[in-house]
Amino acid sequence: MTASASLFEKAQKLIPGGVNSPVRACRSVGCDPLFIASAAGSKMTTVEGREMIDYVMSWGPMLLGHGHPSVTAAIHAAVDWGASFGAPSPGEVALAEAVVDAVPGIEMVRMVNSGTEATMSAVRLARGYTGKSMIVKFEGCYHGHSDAFLAAAGSGLATFCIPGTPGVPADTVRHTLLAPYNDLEAVRTLFETRPDIACVIVEPVAGNMGLVPPAPGFLEGLRELTARYDALLIFDEVITGFRLAYGGAQAVYGIDPDLTCLGKIIGGGLPVGAYGGKRRIMERIAPCGDVYQAGTLSGNPLAMAAGLATLTQLKKADYAGLEARTTALSEELAAILRAKGVPVHLARAASLFTLFFCDGPVTNFDEAKKGDAALYAAFYNQMRDAGVLLAPSAYECAFTSFAHTDDDFARTLDAAKRVKF
């Protein structure tokens, strides 16, 4: 028995499913998870000592790579000052300033501890600000595990085909309206029939049903509809924030949302989230307003230090160069697989991509579900055996980083050439 297998056997007796987040169990790809001992740059090393080229990158945060020297140094310095204060500290002001300077739609920001906290808090704020109760979300978009969002969510729910709402009261879910992603007319119909919509929350580039970019005019249409009907537009940029560009997807697409949710990258690998937006809206949050939200560890000094060090490096990073390299890698991967006679649809944006094992197009959740899960599982397992670690779910993205080298990409392509279906 391998060291990973032994740890997984023990973990299953102590932790539900043996993991602390469901997709990590690797059930949809028919294998057990690898346990990781360490990570550096573009690589992770398993407890068996196997080095793996990593395209999960902690599900997105490690855009600079694992263990970037500036980020590591910032964390080491911060821990010497204290791990948690439960009081204001200079680091949270510095990170807030960096976020406000970078993201076009954010004039004020509140730090929290996860993307789920960010999205649930943003929706509460939208309801408090508008005085309305209904929210619109899109099928296949995942906004965390808050009750209101677990209706037709993507990511782990899609992987396991679990009904979206066990344990969630029907009275909670009835306040969530669903529309297909990229279907502007469906949203228009909802607004025409429901005057009580407080907000539309959307991943500007969907990343939890696999990568699905917005159709031309979709985001612009959402902005127009929410403004016309006095609802708020919330961009969930937990994945896309600081990854598509330093200013996020809203900078790329030129859309000005009312509220923005962030996470992942702004913590430099440590747990963090944030939500921000227009000053007139954010000032409704307690203590200056009447919408309550709190968190004992919010603004944690270690996370603030890691996040600020990360953003400092990203501000001068060559995003265009990484996008060009990622485009070349993903297009060559798709070509290699198509040459083997399997259907592949490539979706990509900046340093993210998904290989759907189906013919395109893939513009929404229903089309994403056409992908052949067995083909993906075969691809995943053979790539893993060759030392290339991909997401253990067909409904996730591959992430590159500034730490990935040309040799990493060459070895990845060589592994793909050896895959058999």
DRENPABA-889637 format. One record per residue (C-alpha): x, y, z; residue in three letters; residue number from 1. Coordinates in Angstrom, 1 decimal, m for minus. Each point is the difference from the previous one (the first is absolute). Layout:
<sites>
{{X Y Z} ALA NUM}
...
</sites>
This chain:
<sites>
{{0.0 0.0 0.0} MET 1}
{{1.3 3.4 m0.9} THR 2}
{{0.4 2.8 2.6} ALA 3}
{{m2.9 1.9 m1.7} SER 4}
{{m2.2 m3.1 0.2} ALA 5}
{{0.8 m0.6 3.6} SER 6}
{{m0.7 3.6 0.9} LEU 7}
{{m3.3 m0.1 m1.9} PHE 8}
{{m1.1 m3.1 1.7} GLU 9}
{{0.7 1.6 3.4} LYS 10}
{{m1.6 3.3 m1.1} ALA 11}
{{m3.3 m1.7 m1.0} GLN 12}
{{m0.4 m1.2 3.6} LYS 13}
{{0.4 3.6 1.3} LEU 14}
{{m1.2 2.4 m2.7} ILE 15}
{{m3.2 m0.4 m2.1} PRO 16}
{{1.2 m1.7 m3.2} GLY 17}
{{3.5 0.4 1.1} GLY 18}
{{0.2 3.6 m1.3} VAL 19}
{{m0.8 3.5 1.1} ASN 20}
{{m1.5 1.0 m3.4} SER 21}
{{m1.9 m2.5 m2.1} PRO 22}
{{1.7 0.1 m3.4} VAL 23}
{{3.3 m0.8 1.6} ARG 24}
{{m1.2 m3.6 0.5} ALA 25}
{{0.6 m0.6 m3.7} CYS 26}
{{m3.1 m2.2 m0.2} ARG 27}
{{m1.2 1.3 m3.4} SER 28}
{{3.4 m1.0 m1.6} VAL 29}
{{0.0 m3.5 1.7} GLY 30}
{{3.0 0.2 2.2} CYS 31}
{{1.2 1.0 3.5} ASP 32}
{{1.5 3.4 0.7} PRO 33}
{{3.7 0.7 0.2} LEU 34}
{{1.1 1.5 3.3} PHE 35}
{{2.4 2.9 m0.4} ILE 36}
{{3.1 0.5 2.2} ALA 37}
{{1.3 3.3 m1.5} SER 38}
{{m0.2 2.4 m3.0} ALA 39}
{{2.4 2.4 m1.7} ALA 40}
{{m0.4 2.0 m3.1} GLY 41}
{{m2.1 m2.0 m2.6} SER 42}
{{0.5 m3.3 1.8} LYS 43}
{{m1.5 m1.9 2.9} MET 44}
{{1.7 m3.0 1.6} THR 45}
{{m2.1 m2.9 1.4} THR 46}
{{0.6 m1.8 3.3} VAL 47}
{{1.6 m2.7 m2.1} GLU 48}
{{2.5 2.5 m1.4} GLY 49}
{{m1.4 0.2 m3.5} ARG 50}
{{0.3 3.4 m1.6} GLU 51}
{{m3.1 1.1 m1.9} MET 52}
{{m0.4 2.9 m2.5} ILE 53}
{{m3.0 1.8 1.6} ASP 54}
{{m2.9 1.4 m2.1} TYR 55}
{{m2.4 0.3 3.0} VAL 56}
{{2.1 2.6 1.8} MET 57}
{{m2.2 m0.3 3.2} SER 58}
{{m3.0 0.6 m2.3} TRP 59}
{{1.4 3.3 m1.3} GLY 60}
{{1.6 2.1 2.7} PRO 61}
{{3.6 m0.9 m0.8} MET 62}
{{0.4 2.3 m3.1} LEU 63}
{{3.6 0.8 1.1} LEU 64}
{{0.7 m3.7 0.6} GLY 65}
{{0.3 m1.8 3.3} HIS 66}
{{2.3 1.5 2.6} GLY 67}
{{0.9 3.2 m1.8} HIS 68}
{{2.9 1.5 1.9} PRO 69}
{{m1.7 3.4 0.5} SER 70}
{{m3.2 m1.5 1.3} VAL 71}
{{1.8 m2.5 2.3} THR 72}
{{2.1 2.8 1.4} ALA 73}
{{m3.1 2.1 0.7} ALA 74}
{{m1.7 m2.8 1.8} ILE 75}
{{3.1 m0.8 2.1} HIS 76}
{{0.3 3.6 1.0} ALA 77}
{{m3.7 0.3 0.8} ALA 78}
{{m0.1 m3.0 2.3} VAL 79}
{{2.8 1.5 2.1} ASP 80}
{{m2.4 2.9 0.7} TRP 81}
{{m2.9 m2.1 0.9} GLY 82}
{{m2.3 m2.6 m1.6} ALA 83}
{{m3.3 1.7 0.8} SER 84}
{{m1.1 3.2 1.7} PHE 85}
{{m3.8 0.2 m0.1} GLY 86}
{{0.7 3.7 m0.5} ALA 87}
{{0.9 2.3 m2.9} PRO 88}
{{3.5 m0.2 m1.3} SER 89}
{{2.1 1.9 m2.6} PRO 90}
{{0.0 m3.0 m2.4} GLY 91}
{{m3.7 0.0 m0.7} GLU 92}
{{0.1 3.7 m0.8} VAL 93}
{{2.9 m0.6 m2.4} ALA 94}
{{m1.7 m2.9 m1.8} LEU 95}
{{m3.3 1.9 m0.2} ALA 96}
{{1.8 2.9 m1.6} GLU 97}
{{1.6 m2.4 m2.6} ALA 98}
{{m3.3 m1.6 m0.8} VAL 99}
{{m1.8 3.3 m0.4} VAL 100}
{{2.8 1.4 m2.2} ASP 101}
{{m0.1 m3.1 m2.2} ALA 102}
{{m3.6 m1.0 m0.5} VAL 103}
{{m2.1 2.6 m2.0} PRO 104}
{{m3.3 m0.8 1.7} GLY 105}
{{1.2 0.2 3.6} ILE 106}
{{0.0 3.2 2.0} GLU 107}
{{m0.2 m1.6 3.4} MET 108}
{{0.8 m3.6 1.0} VAL 109}
{{m0.8 m2.3 3.0} ARG 110}
{{2.4 m2.9 0.8} MET 111}
{{m1.5 m3.4 0.9} VAL 112}
{{1.5 m3.5 0.2} ASN 113}
{{m1.3 m1.9 m3.1} SER 114}
{{m1.7 0.4 m3.3} GLY 115}
{{m3.1 m1.4 1.5} THR 116}
{{m0.1 2.7 2.6} GLU 117}
{{0.6 2.6 m2.7} ALA 118}
{{m2.9 m1.0 m2.2} THR 119}
{{m2.5 m0.6 2.8} MET 120}
{{0.9 3.4 1.5} SER 121}
{{m0.3 1.7 m3.3} ALA 122}
{{m3.5 m1.4 m0.6} VAL 123}
{{m1.1 1.0 3.5} ARG 124}
{{1.3 3.5 m0.7} LEU 125}
{{m1.8 0.1 m3.3} ALA 126}
{{m3.3 m1.0 1.7} ARG 127}
{{0.5 2.6 2.7} GLY 128}
{{0.8 2.7 m2.4} TYR 129}
{{m2.8 m0.6 m2.5} THR 130}
{{m2.7 m1.2 2.5} GLY 131}
{{m0.7 m3.0 m2.3} LYS 132}
{{0.3 m3.7 0.7} SER 133}
{{0.6 m2.0 m3.2} MET 134}
{{3.4 m0.7 m1.5} ILE 135}
{{0.8 m1.3 m3.5} VAL 136}
{{2.8 m2.5 m0.5} LYS 137}
{{1.1 m2.1 m3.0} PHE 138}
{{m0.2 m3.7 m0.4} GLU 139}
{{3.5 m1.5 0.4} GLY 140}
{{1.5 3.1 1.7} CYS 141}
{{1.3 m0.8 3.5} TYR 142}
{{0.1 2.8 2.6} HIS 143}
{{0.9 m2.0 3.0} GLY 144}
{{m2.0 m2.3 2.3} HIS 145}
{{m2.4 2.6 1.5} SER 146}
{{m3.6 m1.3 0.0} ASP 147}
{{m1.3 2.4 m2.6} ALA 148}
{{2.6 m1.0 m2.5} PHE 149}
{{m0.4 m3.7 0.1} LEU 150}
{{m2.4 m0.2 m2.9} ALA 151}
{{1.3 m1.3 m3.3} ALA 152}
{{3.6 0.8 1.1} ALA 153}
{{3.0 m1.3 m1.9} GLY 154}
{{3.3 m1.2 1.3} SER 155}
{{m0.3 m2.8 2.6} GLY 156}
{{m3.7 m0.2 m0.2} LEU 157}
{{0.2 m0.6 m3.8} ALA 158}
{{2.8 m2.5 0.5} THR 159}
{{m2.0 m2.1 2.5} PHE 160}
{{m3.4 0.6 m1.6} CYS 161}
{{m1.3 0.8 3.5} ILE 162}
{{m3.4 1.8 0.1} PRO 163}
{{0.7 3.6 0.6} GLY 164}
{{m1.9 0.5 3.3} THR 165}
{{0.0 m2.8 2.5} PRO 166}
{{m0.1 1.6 3.5} GLY 167}
{{m1.0 3.4 m1.4} VAL 168}
{{m3.5 1.2 0.9} PRO 169}
{{m2.4 0.4 m2.9} ALA 170}
{{m0.8 3.5 1.2} ASP 171}
{{3.7 0.9 m0.5} THR 172}
{{0.3 m1.4 m3.5} VAL 173}
{{m3.2 1.6 m1.2} ARG 174}
{{1.8 3.3 0.2} HIS 175}
{{2.5 m1.1 m2.7} THR 176}
{{m1.0 0.3 m3.6} LEU 177}
{{1.9 m2.0 m2.6} LEU 178}
{{0.9 0.8 m3.6} ALA 179}
{{2.3 m1.7 m2.5} PRO 180}
{{3.4 1.6 m0.3} TYR 181}
{{0.4 2.2 m3.0} ASN 182}
{{m3.8 0.2 m0.5} ASP 183}
{{m0.8 3.7 0.3} LEU 184}
{{m3.6 m0.5 m1.1} GLU 185}
{{m0.7 m2.3 2.9} ALA 186}
{{1.3 2.7 2.4} VAL 187}
{{m2.1 2.6 m1.8} ARG 188}
{{m3.1 m2.1 0.5} THR 189}
{{0.7 m0.4 3.7} LEU 190}
{{0.3 3.8 0.5} PHE 191}
{{m3.2 0.5 m2.0} GLU 192}
{{m2.0 m2.4 2.2} THR 193}
{{1.7 0.5 3.4} ARG 194}
{{0.2 3.6 1.4} PRO 195}
{{1.7 m1.3 3.2} ASP 196}
{{3.4 m0.9 m1.4} ILE 197}
{{2.8 1.5 2.2} ALA 198}
{{3.0 m1.1 m2.1} CYS 199}
{{1.5 m2.2 m2.7} VAL 200}
{{3.1 m1.8 1.1} ILE 201}
{{2.2 m1.4 m2.8} VAL 202}
{{3.5 m1.4 m0.6} GLU 203}
{{1.1 2.4 m2.8} PRO 204}
{{1.9 m3.0 m1.4} VAL 205}
{{m1.6 m3.2 1.3} ALA 206}
{{2.6 m2.2 1.6} GLY 207}
{{m1.9 m2.7 1.8} ASN 208}
{{m1.7 m1.8 m2.9} MET 209}
{{3.3 m0.1 m1.7} GLY 210}
{{1.1 3.3 m1.5} LEU 211}
{{m2.9 1.7 m1.9} VAL 212}
{{0.6 3.5 m1.3} PRO 213}
{{m2.8 2.6 m0.2} PRO 214}
{{m1.6 0.3 m3.4} ALA 215}
{{0.4 3.4 m1.7} PRO 216}
{{m2.5 2.4 1.6} GLY 217}
{{m0.9 m2.2 2.9} PHE 218}
{{1.7 1.9 2.8} LEU 219}
{{m0.9 3.3 m1.6} GLU 220}
{{m3.6 m1.1 m0.1} GLY 221}
{{0.0 m0.9 3.7} LEU 222}
{{1.4 3.4 0.8} ARG 223}
{{m2.8 1.7 m2.0} GLU 224}
{{m2.8 m2.2 1.5} LEU 225}
{{1.1 0.4 3.6} THR 226}
{{0.3 3.7 m0.4} ALA 227}
{{m3.4 0.3 m1.7} ARG 228}
{{m1.8 m2.0 2.7} TYR 229}
{{1.8 1.5 3.1} ASP 230}
{{1.8 m3.2 0.8} ALA 231}
{{3.7 m0.5 0.8} LEU 232}
{{2.5 m1.8 m2.3} LEU 233}
{{2.4 m2.2 2.0} ILE 234}
{{3.1 m1.3 m1.6} PHE 235}
{{1.4 m3.1 1.7} ASP 236}
{{3.7 0.4 m0.9} GLU 237}
{{1.2 m2.5 2.6} VAL 238}
{{1.7 m1.9 m2.9} ILE 239}
{{0.4 2.8 m2.6} THR 240}
{{1.1 2.8 2.4} GLY 241}
{{3.7 0.8 m0.6} PHE 242}
{{0.3 m3.0 m2.3} ARG 243}
{{m1.6 1.1 m3.3} LEU 244}
{{1.8 3.3 0.5} ALA 245}
{{1.2 2.1 2.9} TYR 246}
{{m3.4 1.7 0.1} GLY 247}
{{m1.9 m3.2 m0.5} GLY 248}
{{m2.6 m1.0 m2.5} ALA 249}
{{m1.8 3.4 0.3} GLN 250}
{{3.1 1.7 m1.2} ALA 251}
{{0.3 m2.4 m3.0} VAL 252}
{{m3.7 0.4 m1.0} TYR 253}
{{m0.5 3.6 1.0} GLY 254}
{{m3.0 m0.7 2.2} ILE 255}
{{m0.6 2.0 3.2} ASP 256}
{{m1.8 m2.3 2.6} PRO 257}
{{m1.6 1.4 3.1} ASP 258}
{{1.7 m2.6 2.2} LEU 259}
{{3.0 m2.3 m0.5} THR 260}
{{0.9 m3.2 1.9} CYS 261}
{{3.7 m1.0 0.3} LEU 262}
{{2.0 m2.8 1.5} GLY 263}
{{2.8 m2.5 m0.8} LYS 264}
{{2.7 2.2 m1.5} ILE 265}
{{m0.4 2.9 2.5} ILE 266}
{{1.1 m2.3 2.8} GLY 267}
{{3.1 m1.2 m1.7} GLY 268}
{{m0.9 m3.6 0.9} GLY 269}
{{m1.5 0.7 3.5} LEU 270}
{{m3.7 0.0 0.7} PRO 271}
{{m1.6 3.3 m0.9} VAL 272}
{{m2.9 1.6 m1.8} GLY 273}
{{m1.3 3.5 m0.6} ALA 274}
{{m3.0 1.9 m1.3} TYR 275}
{{0.0 3.5 m1.2} GLY 276}
{{m1.7 2.5 m2.2} GLY 277}
{{m1.5 3.5 m0.2} LYS 278}
{{0.4 2.1 3.1} ARG 279}
{{m3.7 0.8 0.2} ARG 280}
{{m0.7 m3.7 0.2} ILE 281}
{{2.9 m1.1 2.2} MET 282}
{{m0.8 2.7 2.6} GLU 283}
{{m3.2 m1.9 0.8} ARG 284}
{{2.2 m2.7 1.7} ILE 285}
{{0.3 0.2 3.9} ALA 286}
{{1.3 1.9 1.8} PRO 287}
{{m0.7 2.9 m2.3} CYS 288}
{{m3.2 m1.5 m1.3} GLY 289}
{{m2.8 m2.4 1.0} ASP 290}
{{1.1 m3.2 m2.0} VAL 291}
{{1.8 m2.2 2.5} TYR 292}
{{3.0 m2.2 m0.9} GLN 293}
{{2.9 m0.9 2.3} ALA 294}
{{2.9 m2.4 0.2} GLY 295}
{{2.5 m0.7 2.9} THR 296}
{{2.9 m0.8 m2.3} LEU 297}
{{m0.9 2.5 m2.8} SER 298}
{{3.0 2.0 m0.9} GLY 299}
{{2.3 m2.7 1.4} ASN 300}
{{3.6 1.5 0.0} PRO 301}
{{1.6 m3.0 m1.6} LEU 302}
{{m2.5 m0.1 m2.9} ALA 303}
{{0.3 3.8 m0.5} MET 304}
{{3.8 m0.2 m0.2} ALA 305}
{{m0.1 m2.9 m2.5} ALA 306}
{{m2.7 1.7 m2.1} GLY 307}
{{1.9 3.4 m0.1} LEU 308}
{{3.2 m1.7 m0.9} ALA 309}
{{m1.8 m1.9 m2.8} THR 310}
{{m1.7 3.1 m1.4} LEU 311}
{{3.3 1.9 0.1} THR 312}
{{1.6 m2.6 m2.2} GLN 313}
{{m3.0 m0.3 m2.3} LEU 314}
{{m0.2 3.7 m0.7} LYS 315}
{{3.2 m0.3 m2.0} LYS 316}
{{m0.6 m3.4 m1.4} ALA 317}
{{m0.2 m0.8 m3.8} ASP 318}
{{m3.6 m1.2 m0.2} TYR 319}
{{0.0 0.1 m3.8} ALA 320}
{{3.1 m2.2 m0.2} GLY 321}
{{m1.5 m2.6 2.3} LEU 322}
{{m3.3 0.1 m2.0} GLU 323}
{{1.9 m0.6 m3.2} ALA 324}
{{1.9 m2.9 1.4} ARG 325}
{{m3.1 m1.6 1.5} THR 326}
{{m1.8 0.4 m3.3} THR 327}
{{2.7 m1.8 m1.8} ALA 328}
{{0.1 m2.8 2.5} LEU 329}
{{m3.8 m0.5 0.1} SER 330}
{{m0.3 0.1 m3.8} GLU 331}
{{2.8 m2.6 m0.4} GLU 332}
{{m1.6 m2.2 2.7} LEU 333}
{{m3.4 0.1 m1.9} ALA 334}
{{1.7 m0.8 m3.3} ALA 335}
{{1.8 m3.0 1.5} ILE 336}
{{m3.2 m1.4 1.4} LEU 337}
{{m2.0 0.7 m3.2} ARG 338}
{{2.6 m1.9 m1.9} ALA 339}
{{m0.8 m3.0 2.1} LYS 340}
{{m3.6 0.1 m1.3} GLY 341}
{{m1.7 1.3 3.1} VAL 342}
{{m2.3 3.0 m0.1} PRO 343}
{{1.5 3.0 1.8} VAL 344}
{{m1.3 3.5 0.5} HIS 345}
{{2.5 2.5 1.3} LEU 346}
{{m1.1 3.0 2.1} ALA 347}
{{2.6 2.4 1.3} ARG 348}
{{0.4 3.5 1.6} ALA 349}
{{3.3 1.5 1.0} ALA 350}
{{1.8 m2.7 2.2} SER 351}
{{m3.0 m2.3 0.3} LEU 352}
{{m1.3 m2.7 m2.3} PHE 353}
{{m2.2 m3.0 m0.2} THR 354}
{{0.0 m3.0 m2.4} LEU 355}
{{m3.6 m1.2 m0.4} PHE 356}
{{m0.1 m3.5 m1.4} PHE 357}
{{m2.9 0.8 m2.4} CYS 358}
{{m0.6 1.9 m3.1} ASP 359}
{{m0.7 3.7 0.5} GLY 360}
{{m1.4 2.4 0.6} PRO 361}
{{m0.1 0.2 3.8} VAL 362}
{{m1.8 3.1 1.0} THR 363}
{{m2.0 m1.1 3.0} ASN 364}
{{m0.3 m2.7 2.6} PHE 365}
{{m2.2 m2.4 m2.1} ASP 366}
{{2.6 0.1 m2.7} GLU 367}
{{2.9 m0.5 2.5} ALA 368}
{{m1.7 m3.1 1.2} LYS 369}
{{0.3 m1.6 m3.4} LYS 370}
{{3.7 m0.6 0.7} GLY 371}
{{1.0 m3.7 0.2} ASP 372}
{{0.9 m0.6 3.6} ALA 373}
{{1.6 m3.4 m0.7} ALA 374}
{{2.3 1.6 m2.6} LEU 375}
{{1.0 2.7 2.5} TYR 376}
{{0.7 m2.6 2.7} ALA 377}
{{2.3 m1.9 m2.4} ALA 378}
{{1.8 3.2 m0.9} PHE 379}
{{0.3 1.1 3.6} TYR 380}
{{1.4 m3.3 1.3} ASN 381}
{{2.6 m0.5 m2.7} GLN 382}
{{1.2 3.6 0.3} MET 383}
{{0.3 m0.5 3.7} ARG 384}
{{1.9 m3.2 m0.4} ASP 385}
{{2.4 2.0 m2.3} ALA 386}
{{0.5 2.7 2.7} GLY 387}
{{m2.5 2.6 m1.2} VAL 388}
{{m2.7 1.0 2.6} LEU 389}
{{m3.3 1.2 m1.4} LEU 390}
{{m3.3 0.8 1.7} ALA 391}
{{m1.7 m3.3 1.1} PRO 392}
{{m3.3 1.1 m1.6} SER 393}
{{m1.0 0.8 m3.5} ALA 394}
{{m1.9 3.0 1.3} TYR 395}
{{3.1 2.0 1.0} GLU 396}
{{2.7 2.1 m1.6} CYS 397}
{{3.7 m0.6 m0.5} ALA 398}
{{2.0 2.9 1.4} PHE 399}
{{3.5 1.0 m1.2} THR 400}
{{2.3 2.4 2.0} SER 401}
{{2.9 2.3 m0.5} PHE 402}
{{2.1 m2.8 1.4} ALA 403}
{{m0.7 m2.5 m2.7} HIS 404}
{{2.9 m0.4 m2.3} THR 405}
{{0.3 m1.0 m3.7} ASP 406}
{{1.4 m3.3 1.2} ASP 407}
{{m3.2 m0.6 2.1} ASP 408}
{{m2.1 0.6 m3.1} PHE 409}
{{2.2 m2.2 m2.2} ALA 410}
{{m0.3 m2.9 2.6} ARG 411}
{{m3.7 0.5 0.2} THR 412}
{{m0.4 m0.2 m3.8} LEU 413}
{{2.2 m3.1 m0.1} ASP 414}
{{m2.1 m1.6 2.6} ALA 415}
{{m3.2 0.7 m2.0} ALA 416}
{{1.5 m1.6 m3.1} LYS 417}
{{0.4 m3.2 2.0} ARG 418}
{{m3.7 m0.1 1.2} VAL 419}
{{m2.1 m2.8 m1.4} LYS 420}
{{m3.8 m0.2 m0.2} PHE 421}
</sites>
